[in-house]
Amino acid sequence: MLTLSLEDFMIELKDGSVKNVGPTNKSATAKLFDVSSAEAREFGDKRVKLVFEDDDGNELQAALFPEEARAIADDLEALEAESPVFEG
């Protein structure tokens, strides 16, 4: 399940084109639940791309610098050692 929350978001559709309307203070949050596949791969020559997909074909991608990817790997290792999520 993909949820998308858009804040202060307004666009204009004209003749098949999308145009920004209003100030540039827009923001968005995307969440993907019930992930059925996840992978990490190279993205360009300086980043790691994490790709998550659910059974409905919704996909979420995040490109991280290596330091950020290592921090997530460290977080997962700590969770595995301490959290009941990884039990059983």
N, C-alpha and C positions, 0 to 999 in steps of 0.2 A: 504494500500500500504506500503510495507516494502522497505526501501532503506538501503543499506549497503555500506559503504566506507571503504576500506582497504588501509592502507599506508605502504609502504615498506614491502609488504607481499609476500613472496615466499615460496612455499612448494614443496616437492617432493612426487609424488605418485609412489610407487614401490611395486609390488606384493600385492596390496590392502591396503597398509599401507601409512599413511600420516606422513611425516617427515619434521621438520623445516629445512629450508635452509637459510643460511646467519645469520646476526647479530640478536640480540634480541630486536631491536628497533621498532618493529611492533606496530601499533595502529589501532583501528577500531572505527567507529561511526555507530550506528544503529538507524534508525528512523522509527516509525510506525505511519502512518496517517490513518484517518477514522476508529478510534477504535470503535468497536461495543460492546465490553464488557471489563470491568475492575473490578478487585477485589484485596483485601488485605487479606493476611492470614499469619499464623505463619510459620516461616522457621527455623527449628531447635529450640533451646531453647533460642536464643539470637537475632533473627532477624525477620523482617517483610518482606514478599515477596509481591511485587506488580506485578500483571499479567495483561497484556493488549493483546487483540486479535482483529483482523479485520475479516470481512466477508469472506476473502479468506483463513482463517485458519492460517495466519501469527501470531506469538506470540512473545511478548517481555516480559522478566521477569527481575526484579531488586530486589535484596535482600539488605535491609537497616537495620542499627541499629536503635533502637527505637528513639534516638535523631534526626536522619535524617528524619524518618517518621513523627515525631512531627513537625519538621521544615516545611515539605511539607504541613501538615494539617494547620499550621499557615499561610503559604503563600496562601492557598486556601481560608481561612477565610478572609484574608485581601483583596484578589481579589473580593470575594463576596460582601464585604462592599463598595469597591471603583470602581470596573471596570464595564464598560457597557457590558462586556461579559455575566454577570449574570443577566442583565435586561431582563424583559419580560418572 
